[in-house]
Amino acid sequence: ADRIQRKAHIPAGAADVEWDRVPGHLQPTFLIENERGKPMGDAKSLTELQQRFGGQATKRVAQVAVKVEHEIERDDVAALDAELPDFIDVRQGGNVVRAYPGYTKVKGGHAVRMHATEREREAARLEAVTSMLEASIATPASYVTANLTQTERLALGSSPYRSTNALMDDVLGHIVDTELAAAEAAAPVTTPEQFEALRTRISSGVVERMFDVAALAAKSLTAARDADRELRDGASISFMAQLADARSQLDGLIYDGFIRRTGAAQLERLPVYLAGIAHRVKRLPETANRDRVWMGEALEATEAFTKAGGTVPLPKDAPEHLVTARWMLEELRLSLFAQQLGARGPVSVQRIRRALETKS
């Protein structure tokens, strides 16, 4: 890229190279060696080697780092209580091994551990900070539950969660996830001061937030109950495929854990998606032929999403392009089966395909 800029005076960067069009013999080969210089494996893809040997590297780095910097690893950590170094370099044989210390969630609590890569350390830190916040914030679940309306309590009581307490734990987790994501967008939470400021901010507004999220969850569950009733009342052998498709959509929206997994950006849209299911099923006797065509479009988009690695529901750590496409699928269904409810933004099978190709 540098040479292109110098010779042709055209702006170019490494990201402009389409590596899948570069012949294999012109691409670098990455080689992994052990501490004695013996080759362990090679590949054209560094990511492939990281996946193959990452586990071994993590274990080896931890073993070496513990010997050299044993005082940095510790157990029974309740919060971010110290700012850790970005990395620690340790010598092993003739090589220098770089290890990344970070806060980690472990069985029964939290600890400081060494990690083989920055990405691994950051993933562990986010999980640990989330868990620490949940453990340190006093939950007003009992108070909130007791002061919901009778209708809201009934809706929450009929949820797929094992209990109302479990649902309220998910509500608190949703609030923590939302606030932590907002904080991380400004700067990673890595110091005791940042952690305490975030914990205080969440605690000070947790009662009002829990009321809001619980009410929204109750609204979604009521809409899900209406959709379920339409599915049962409209059962007909003539519409078996359409009803099965609608049931699958419903099950992908409402399940044990849906409040936290849906996320702040889409939780408010959930009642609309569910109302769309009820509307579709109610109109099936008059729109059966058109519905089959629309269902074909929806399934085409879903197939592209699945081939790209998407699942319903998505895992918590799903990449951004899959999250975007996942909810575009719901907006597409609104635009097809319940146009009057209004899809958010222009959406089509082609737009979903493009979103799936745009990896961050």
C-alpha positions in Angstrom: 0.0 0.0 0.0 2.9 2.4 0.8 4.5 1.7 -2.5 1.2 2.3 -4.4 0.9 5.7 -2.7 4.5 6.6 -3.6 4.4 5.4 -7.2 0.8 6.0 -8.3 -0.1 8.9 -5.9 -3.3 7.0 -5.0 -4.4 6.9 -1.4 -4.2 3.2 -0.3 -4.1 1.3 3.0 -3.7 -2.3 4.2 -7.5 -2.6 4.5 -7.9 -2.0 0.7 -6.2 -5.3 -0.1 -8.6 -8.1 -1.1 -6.6 -11.0 0.3 -8.9 -13.6 -1.1 -7.8 -12.5 -4.6 -4.1 -12.7 -3.8 -2.6 -16.1 -4.9 -1.5 -18.3 -2.1 2.2 -18.3 -3.0 2.3 -14.5 -2.7 0.8 -14.6 0.9 3.0 -15.0 4.0 3.2 -18.3 5.8 3.0 -18.1 9.6 5.0 -20.7 11.6 4.7 -21.6 15.2 7.8 -22.9 17.0 8.2 -24.3 20.5 10.8 -23.1 23.0 13.4 -25.4 21.4 12.8 -23.9 17.9 11.0 -27.0 16.6 8.1 -26.3 14.2 4.7 -27.1 15.6 2.5 -26.0 12.7 2.1 -23.5 9.9 -0.7 -21.9 8.0 -1.5 -19.0 5.6 -3.9 -17.7 8.2 -2.6 -16.3 11.5 -6.2 -16.6 12.9 -6.2 -20.3 12.1 -3.0 -20.8 14.0 -4.3 -18.8 17.0 -7.3 -21.0 17.1 -5.3 -24.2 16.9 -2.6 -23.3 19.4 -4.4 -20.6 21.5 -5.2 -23.1 24.3 -1.6 -24.3 24.6 -0.3 -20.7 24.5 -2.7 -19.7 27.3 -1.5 -22.5 29.5 2.2 -22.0 28.7 2.1 -18.2 29.2 0.3 -18.7 32.5 2.9 -21.2 33.7 5.8 -19.0 32.8 4.2 -15.8 34.0 3.3 -17.3 37.4 7.0 -18.2 37.9 8.2 -14.7 37.0 5.4 -12.4 38.2 3.6 -14.7 40.7 2.5 -11.7 42.9 0.3 -10.3 40.2 -2.0 -13.3 40.1 -4.5 -13.5 43.0 -7.9 -14.8 44.0 -10.9 -13.5 46.0 -11.1 -10.2 44.0 -14.4 -8.4 44.7 -13.9 -5.4 42.5 -11.4 -3.6 40.3 -9.0 -2.7 43.1 -5.8 -1.9 41.2 -4.8 -0.8 37.7 -2.9 -3.6 36.1 0.0 -3.3 33.6 -0.9 -3.7 30.0 1.5 -6.6 29.6 4.3 -8.5 31.2 7.3 -9.8 29.1 8.9 -12.9 30.4 11.9 -14.8 28.9 11.4 -18.5 28.1 14.4 -20.3 26.6 15.7 -18.0 23.8 12.3 -16.3 23.3 10.4 -13.5 25.1 6.8 -14.4 25.9 4.3 -11.5 26.3 1.5 -12.1 28.8 -1.5 -9.9 29.5 -2.7 -9.7 33.1 -6.4 -9.1 33.6 -9.4 -9.5 35.8 -11.2 -12.8 35.3 -14.4 -14.5 36.4 -13.6 -17.8 38.0 -15.7 -20.4 39.8 -16.9 -18.9 43.0 -15.8 -15.4 42.3 -13.2 -13.3 40.5 -9.4 -13.3 40.2 -6.4 -11.7 38.4 -5.0 -14.1 35.8 -2.5 -14.0 32.9 -3.8 -14.3 29.3 -2.1 -15.2 26.1 -3.7 -12.4 24.0 -5.1 -8.9 24.4 -8.4 -10.0 23.0 -8.7 -12.9 25.4 -7.8 -10.5 28.3 -10.4 -7.9 27.2 -13.2 -10.5 26.9 -12.4 -11.8 30.4 -12.3 -8.3 31.8 -15.7 -7.4 30.4 -17.2 -10.6 31.8 -15.5 -10.0 35.2 -16.6 -6.4 35.4 -20.2 -7.3 34.5 -20.2 -10.0 37.2 -18.6 -7.7 39.8 -21.2 -5.0 39.2 -24.1 -7.4 39.5 -22.6 -8.8 42.8 -22.0 -5.3 44.3 -25.3 -3.7 43.5 -28.2 -4.2 46.0 -31.2 -5.3 44.0 -34.6 -3.7 44.7 -36.3 -6.6 43.0 -38.7 -7.3 45.8 -39.8 -3.7 46.1 -40.2 -3.3 42.4 -42.2 -6.5 42.0 -44.5 -5.6 44.8 -45.3 -2.2 43.3 -46.0 -3.2 39.7 -49.5 -3.2 38.5 -51.6 -6.4 38.9 -51.6 -6.8 35.1 -47.8 -6.5 35.0 -47.3 -9.0 37.8 -49.6 -11.5 36.1 -47.7 -11.1 32.8 -44.3 -11.6 34.5 -45.6 -14.6 36.4 -46.5 -16.4 33.2 -43.1 -15.9 31.6 -40.7 -18.7 30.4 -38.4 -17.8 33.3 -38.2 -20.4 36.1 -39.5 -17.7 38.6 -40.2 -14.0 38.9 -37.0 -13.6 40.9 -35.0 -15.1 38.0 -36.7 -12.7 35.6 -35.9 -9.7 37.9 -32.2 -10.9 38.0 -32.3 -10.7 34.2 -33.7 -7.2 34.4 -30.8 -6.1 36.6 -28.4 -7.8 34.3 -29.9 -6.0 31.3 -29.4 -2.6 33.1 -25.8 -3.5 34.0 -25.1 -4.5 30.4 -26.6 -1.3 29.1 -24.7 1.0 31.4 -21.4 -0.9 31.0 -21.7 -0.7 27.2 -22.3 3.1 27.4 -19.3 3.5 29.7 -17.1 1.3 27.5 -18.0 3.4 24.4 -16.2 6.3 26.1 -13.3 4.5 27.7 -12.6 0.9 28.9 -13.4 0.4 32.6 -10.0 -0.7 33.8 -9.3 1.4 37.0 -10.8 1.3 40.5 -12.0 4.9 40.0 -13.9 4.1 36.8 -15.4 1.0 38.3 -16.6 2.8 41.4 -18.1 5.7 39.4 -20.0 3.2 37.2 -21.2 1.2 40.2 -22.5 4.4 41.9 -24.2 5.6 38.7 -26.1 2.3 38.3 -27.0 2.0 42.0 -28.4 5.5 42.1 -30.9 4.9 39.3 -31.5 1.2 39.6 -35.0 1.4 41.1 -36.5 3.6 38.3 -34.7 1.6 35.6 -36.0 -1.7 37.0 -39.6 -0.4 37.0 -39.1 0.7 33.3 -37.5 -2.5 32.1 -39.9 -4.8 34.0 -42.9 -2.9 32.6 -41.5 -3.3 29.1 -40.9 -7.0 29.7 -44.5 -7.3 30.9 -45.7 -5.6 27.7 -43.7 -8.0 25.6 -45.0 -11.0 27.5 -48.6 -9.8 27.1 -48.0 -9.4 23.3 -46.5 -12.8 23.2 -49.5 -14.3 24.9 -51.8 -12.6 22.3 -49.6 -14.1 19.5 -49.7 -17.5 21.1 -53.5 -17.3 21.4 -53.8 -16.4 17.7 -51.6 -19.3 16.7 -53.7 -21.8 18.7 -57.0 -20.4 17.6 -55.9 -20.3 14.0 -54.6 -23.8 13.8 -55.4 -25.3 10.4 -53.9 -28.0 8.3 -54.2 -25.5 5.3 -51.7 -23.2 7.0 -49.3 -25.6 8.7 -46.1 -24.2 7.1 -47.0 -20.6 7.9 -48.1 -21.3 11.4 -44.9 -23.3 12.1 -42.9 -20.4 10.7 -44.7 -17.9 12.9 -44.3 -20.2 16.0 -40.6 -20.4 15.3 -40.4 -16.6 15.2 -42.3 -16.3 18.5 -40.0 -18.9 20.2 -36.9 -16.9 18.9 -38.2 -13.7 20.6 -39.6 -14.9 24.0 -37.5 -17.5 26.0 -35.8 -17.9 29.3 -33.2 -15.0 29.3 -34.8 -12.9 26.5 -34.7 -9.6 28.4 -30.9 -9.5 28.7 -30.1 -11.3 25.4 -32.4 -8.9 23.4 -30.4 -5.9 24.5 -31.4 -2.3 25.1 -31.5 -1.3 21.4 -34.2 -3.8 20.5 -36.2 -4.5 23.7 -38.5 -1.6 23.0 -39.2 -3.0 19.6 -40.1 -6.4 20.9 -43.8 -5.8 21.5 -44.1 -4.5 17.9 -42.5 -7.7 16.5 -44.9 -9.8 18.6 -47.9 -7.8 17.5 -46.7 -8.5 13.9 -47.0 -12.2 14.5 -50.5 -11.9 15.8 -51.5 -9.7 12.9 -50.1 -12.1 10.4 -51.8 -15.2 11.8 -55.2 -13.4 12.1 -55.1 -12.4 8.4 -53.9 -15.8 7.1 -57.4 -16.9 5.8 -57.4 -13.9 3.4 -53.7 -13.6 2.6 -52.6 -17.3 2.5 -51.2 -17.2 -1.1 -49.4 -13.9 -0.6 -48.2 -15.1 2.8 -46.4 -18.0 1.2 -44.5 -15.6 -1.2 -43.6 -13.3 1.7 -42.5 -16.3 3.8 -40.2 -17.4 1.0 -38.5 -13.9 1.2 -38.2 -14.2 5.0 -36.7 -17.7 4.8 -34.3 -16.6 2.1 -32.9 -13.9 4.4 -32.9 -16.3 7.3 -30.9 -18.8 5.3 -28.3 -16.2 4.5 -28.1 -15.2 8.1 -27.6 -18.8 9.2 -24.9 -19.4 6.6 -23.0 -16.4 7.9 -22.9 -18.0 11.3 -26.0 -16.5 12.8 -28.3 -18.3 15.3 -31.6 -17.4 17.0 -31.1 -16.3 19.7 -27.7 -14.9 19.2 -24.9 -15.6 21.8 -24.1 -12.6 24.0 -20.7 -12.1 22.3 -22.0 -12.2 18.7 -20.2 -9.9 16.2 -21.8 -6.7 15.4 -22.7 -7.6 11.8 -24.7 -10.6 12.9 -26.5 -8.6 15.6 -27.5 -6.0 13.0 -28.7 -8.7 10.5 -30.6 -10.5 13.3 -32.8 -7.6 14.0 -33.1 -6.7 10.3 -34.8 -10.1 9.9 -37.5 -9.0 12.3 -38.0 -5.6 10.6 -38.2 -7.5 7.2 -41.0 -9.6 8.6 -42.8 -6.5 9.7 -42.5 -5.0 6.3 -43.9 -8.2 4.7 -46.6 -9.5 7.1 -47.7 -6.4 9.0 -46.8 -3.3 7.0 -49.1 -1.0 8.9 -47.1 -1.5 12.1 -44.1 0.1 10.4 -40.7 -1.3 9.9 -37.7 0.7 11.2 -35.9 2.0 8.1 -35.7 0.4 4.6 -35.1 -3.3 4.7 -34.9 -6.1 2.2 -33.2 -9.4 1.6 -30.5 -7.6 -0.4 -29.9 -5.2 2.4 -29.6 -8.0 4.9 -27.0 -9.8 2.7 -25.0 -6.6 2.5 -25.1 -6.2 6.3 -23.8 -9.8 6.7 -20.9 -8.9 4.4 -20.0 -5.9 6.4 -17.8 -7.3 9.2 -16.4 -5.0 11.8 
